[in-house]
Amino acid sequence: MIKVGAISVLKDDKGPGGQMDTETFLDLACETGMDIVDISMDKGFTGTTPAGLARIKRKCVKYGLPVGLVSGSGGLVGTDEERRARTDKAKNAVAVARFLGAPKITVQGGGYRTESYWKPQVDAFKEICDYAAEQGIIIAIHGHGPPTTPTAEQMLNLYKDVDRENTTLVVDTHKWEGYKEGPLQEHYYGWFEALAPLATSVRAKIYKIDSGREEWCDYPRILSVLRKNSFNGALSIYYMGSGRNQANEREGMAKGVKYLKTLVS
């Protein structure tokens, strides 16, 4: 059964850095009937201490919310020092995932710029995968910059070049090379279809949901592709509706969850 959940990222003026904190997000996840939740370590994260992580785990158990994945690290590019810091951050996410009982972490992989970017990125992915394999954790490559947002071909090449058994893909519904404000461009559906056989999670963007139906991403069409590939993972919402809807962030998230759950039922 396809699950519906969200990553713990939502704007909240009362939260740290203008983001809803992790534990408040878990309350919202329960209130809106999510099946699963992804934990972001970048925004609103309250698990920076053992006590904080324990509180997150207790809430997940209380609400019966499995953690699908932990969002681990940004693009593995930059200077040697920057890449090392991002690699170490991903390894730390492996430890967080183990503690929370999540089977995988995401590590963002960007598009191709030059060989000087590509090979070090691939080598860093291999190092993280080998480390994670010893801990029983899967690395989910999420197509995202830096250095650039990718094409489907670049994501397939990255997956092939990393060449580790403990890899999978998180496929984004809207963050592609050449992204433009507005409805998803037609050729992106072809890219999504090319990646769907490797996907175990979908980063389901919600942009325009006031009507109760997402207007920019054609989710009935996306779900048709996923079902053809026997997808049994999670549609994990990343709410992008701030300033695009009359509904506030909480209301918009609730509408997004309700809409996607209607489609998968």
C-alpha positions as CSV (number, residue, x, y, z in Angstrom):
1,M,0.0,0.0,0.0
2,I,1.3,3.4,-0.9
3,K,1.8,5.6,2.2
4,V,1.2,9.3,2.5
5,G,3.3,11.5,4.8
6,A,5.6,14.5,4.7
7,I,9.1,15.7,5.5
8,S,9.3,17.7,8.7
9,V,9.7,21.1,7.0
10,L,7.1,23.7,7.3
11,K,7.2,27.5,7.8
12,D,6.2,28.6,11.3
13,D,6.9,32.2,12.5
14,K,7.0,30.9,16.1
15,G,9.5,28.1,15.4
16,P,13.3,28.2,15.3
17,G,14.6,30.1,12.3
18,G,11.0,30.6,11.1
19,Q,10.5,26.8,10.8
20,M,8.2,24.4,12.7
21,D,10.2,22.4,15.2
22,T,10.3,18.6,14.7
23,E,8.2,17.7,17.7
24,T,5.4,20.2,16.8
25,F,5.5,18.8,13.2
26,L,4.9,15.3,14.6
27,D,1.8,16.6,16.4
28,L,0.6,18.0,13.1
29,A,1.4,14.7,11.3
30,C,-0.8,12.8,13.8
31,E,-3.6,15.4,13.5
32,T,-3.6,15.2,9.7
33,G,-3.6,11.4,9.6
34,M,-0.2,10.9,8.0
35,D,1.0,7.3,7.6
36,I,4.7,8.0,7.8
37,V,7.0,10.9,8.4
38,D,10.5,11.9,7.1
39,I,12.8,13.8,9.5
40,S,14.8,16.7,8.3
41,M,18.0,17.5,10.1
42,D,18.3,20.9,8.4
43,K,15.2,22.8,9.4
44,G,13.5,22.9,12.8
45,F,15.4,19.9,14.0
46,T,15.2,19.3,17.7
47,G,17.3,16.1,17.8
48,T,20.7,17.7,18.2
49,T,21.1,16.1,21.6
50,P,20.5,12.5,22.8
51,A,17.6,13.8,24.9
52,G,16.1,15.6,21.9
53,L,16.3,12.5,19.7
54,A,14.7,10.5,22.5
55,R,11.8,12.9,22.6
56,I,11.3,12.6,18.8
57,K,11.4,8.8,19.0
58,R,8.9,8.7,21.9
59,K,6.5,10.9,19.9
60,C,6.8,8.7,16.9
61,V,6.0,5.6,19.0
62,K,3.1,7.4,20.7
63,Y,1.5,8.4,17.4
64,G,2.3,5.1,15.6
65,L,4.3,7.1,13.0
66,P,7.2,5.2,11.4
67,V,10.1,7.3,10.2
68,G,10.6,6.6,6.5
69,L,13.9,8.4,6.2
70,V,16.2,11.0,7.6
71,S,17.2,13.9,5.3
72,G,20.9,13.7,5.6
73,S,23.1,16.0,3.6
74,G,23.3,18.5,0.7
75,G,25.2,18.1,-2.5
76,L,28.6,16.5,-2.2
77,V,30.5,19.1,-4.1
78,G,32.6,22.2,-3.3
79,T,36.1,22.4,-1.9
80,D,37.7,19.3,-0.3
81,E,36.8,20.8,3.1
82,E,33.2,21.4,2.2
83,R,32.7,18.0,0.7
84,R,34.3,16.4,3.8
85,A,31.9,18.3,6.0
86,R,28.9,17.2,4.0
87,T,30.1,13.6,3.9
88,D,30.5,13.6,7.7
89,K,27.1,15.1,8.0
90,A,25.6,12.3,6.0
91,K,27.4,9.8,8.3
92,N,25.9,11.5,11.3
93,A,22.5,11.1,9.7
94,V,23.1,7.4,9.5
95,A,23.5,7.3,13.3
96,V,20.2,9.3,13.6
97,A,18.4,7.0,11.3
98,R,19.5,4.0,13.3
99,F,18.4,5.5,16.5
100,L,15.0,6.5,15.1
101,G,14.5,3.1,13.3
102,A,14.5,4.6,9.8
103,P,15.8,2.3,7.0
104,K,17.4,5.0,4.9
105,I,18.8,8.5,4.7
106,T,18.7,10.9,1.7
107,V,21.8,12.5,0.3
108,Q,21.3,15.1,-2.4
109,G,23.0,14.5,-5.8
110,G,23.2,17.3,-8.2
111,G,23.5,17.5,-12.0
112,Y,26.6,17.2,-14.1
113,R,28.7,20.4,-14.5
114,T,32.3,19.2,-15.1
115,E,34.3,16.1,-14.4
116,S,36.0,18.0,-11.5
117,Y,32.5,18.0,-9.8
118,W,31.3,14.6,-10.9
119,K,34.0,12.2,-9.8
120,P,34.5,13.6,-6.3
121,Q,30.7,13.6,-5.8
122,V,30.6,9.9,-6.9
123,D,33.5,9.0,-4.7
124,A,31.9,10.7,-1.7
125,F,28.6,8.8,-2.3
126,K,30.6,5.5,-2.4
127,E,32.2,6.3,0.9
128,I,28.9,7.1,2.5
129,C,27.2,4.0,1.1
130,D,30.0,1.8,2.4
131,Y,29.8,3.3,5.8
132,A,26.0,3.1,5.9
133,A,26.0,-0.6,4.7
134,E,27.9,-1.5,7.9
135,Q,25.0,0.1,9.8
136,G,22.2,-1.5,7.8
137,I,21.1,1.8,6.3
138,I,20.1,2.5,2.7
139,I,21.3,5.7,0.9
140,A,18.5,7.3,-1.1
141,I,19.9,9.6,-3.7
142,H,17.7,12.7,-4.1
143,G,18.1,14.7,-7.3
144,H,18.8,18.2,-6.2
145,G,21.6,20.8,-6.4
146,P,24.3,21.8,-5.8
147,P,25.9,22.1,-8.2
148,T,22.8,22.1,-10.4
149,T,19.4,20.5,-10.4
150,P,19.6,17.4,-12.5
151,T,18.0,15.7,-15.5
152,A,16.7,12.2,-15.3
153,E,19.7,11.0,-17.4
154,Q,22.1,12.6,-14.9
155,M,20.3,10.9,-12.0
156,L,20.5,7.5,-13.7
157,N,24.2,8.1,-14.4
158,L,24.8,9.0,-10.8
159,Y,23.0,5.9,-9.6
160,K,25.0,3.7,-12.0
161,D,28.4,5.3,-11.2
162,V,27.9,5.0,-7.4
163,D,27.2,1.3,-8.0
164,R,26.4,0.2,-4.5
165,E,23.7,-2.3,-3.5
166,N,22.4,-0.1,-0.7
167,T,21.3,2.7,-2.9
168,T,17.8,3.8,-4.1
169,L,16.2,7.0,-5.3
170,V,14.0,9.6,-3.9
171,V,12.3,11.1,-7.0
172,D,11.2,14.7,-6.8
173,T,7.9,15.7,-8.6
174,H,9.0,19.2,-9.5
175,K,12.7,20.0,-8.8
176,W,14.3,19.4,-12.2
177,E,16.8,21.1,-14.5
178,G,15.1,24.1,-16.0
179,Y,12.4,24.4,-13.3
180,K,10.0,27.3,-13.9
181,E,7.3,28.7,-11.7
182,G,4.0,27.2,-12.6
183,P,2.6,23.8,-13.6
184,L,5.0,20.9,-14.2
185,Q,6.4,21.0,-17.7
186,E,5.3,18.1,-19.9
187,H,8.8,16.6,-20.5
188,Y,9.2,16.3,-16.7
189,Y,6.6,13.5,-16.6
190,G,8.8,11.5,-19.0
191,W,11.8,12.1,-16.7
192,F,9.7,10.9,-13.7
193,E,8.7,7.8,-15.6
194,A,12.4,7.0,-16.4
195,L,13.3,7.1,-12.7
196,A,10.2,5.5,-11.2
197,P,11.5,1.9,-11.4
198,L,14.3,2.8,-9.0
199,A,12.2,4.9,-6.6
200,T,11.2,3.9,-3.1
201,S,10.1,7.3,-2.0
202,V,8.6,10.4,-3.8
203,R,9.2,13.9,-2.7
204,A,5.7,15.1,-3.4
205,K,5.6,18.9,-3.8
206,I,2.4,20.7,-3.0
207,Y,2.1,24.2,-4.5
208,K,-1.5,25.1,-5.2
209,I,-4.0,23.3,-3.0
210,D,-6.8,25.8,-2.0
211,S,-9.3,23.9,-4.2
212,G,-8.5,20.7,-2.4
213,R,-6.6,19.4,-5.5
214,E,-2.9,20.1,-6.3
215,E,-3.0,22.2,-9.4
216,W,0.7,22.3,-10.6
217,C,1.6,18.6,-10.3
218,D,-0.7,16.0,-11.9
219,Y,-0.8,13.4,-9.1
220,P,-3.3,11.0,-10.8
221,R,-0.8,10.8,-13.7
222,I,2.2,10.4,-11.4
223,L,0.4,7.7,-9.4
224,S,-0.4,5.9,-12.6
225,V,3.3,5.7,-13.4
226,L,4.2,4.6,-9.9
227,R,1.6,1.8,-9.9
228,K,2.8,0.5,-13.3
229,N,6.2,0.1,-11.5
230,S,4.7,-1.7,-8.5
231,F,5.7,1.2,-6.3
232,N,4.9,0.5,-2.6
233,G,6.7,3.4,-0.9
234,A,5.7,6.8,0.4
235,L,4.5,10.0,-1.1
236,S,6.3,12.4,1.2
237,I,4.9,15.9,1.0
238,Y,7.2,18.9,0.8
239,Y,4.8,21.9,1.2
240,M,5.7,24.7,-1.1
241,G,2.4,26.6,-0.9
242,S,3.4,29.5,1.3
243,G,2.3,32.7,-0.5
244,R,0.5,30.7,-3.2
245,N,-2.6,29.8,-1.3
246,Q,-5.2,31.5,0.9
247,A,-4.8,28.6,3.3
248,N,-2.0,28.9,5.9
249,E,0.8,26.3,6.1
250,R,-1.0,24.0,8.6
251,E,-4.2,24.1,6.6
252,G,-2.4,23.7,3.3
253,M,-0.5,20.7,4.6
254,A,-3.7,19.1,5.9
255,K,-5.3,19.6,2.5
256,G,-2.3,18.1,0.7
257,V,-2.4,15.0,3.0
258,K,-6.2,14.6,2.5
259,Y,-5.9,14.9,-1.3
260,L,-3.1,12.4,-1.7
261,K,-4.7,9.9,0.7
262,T,-7.9,10.1,-1.4
263,L,-5.8,9.2,-4.5
264,V,-4.0,6.2,-3.0
265,S,-7.0,4.7,-1.3
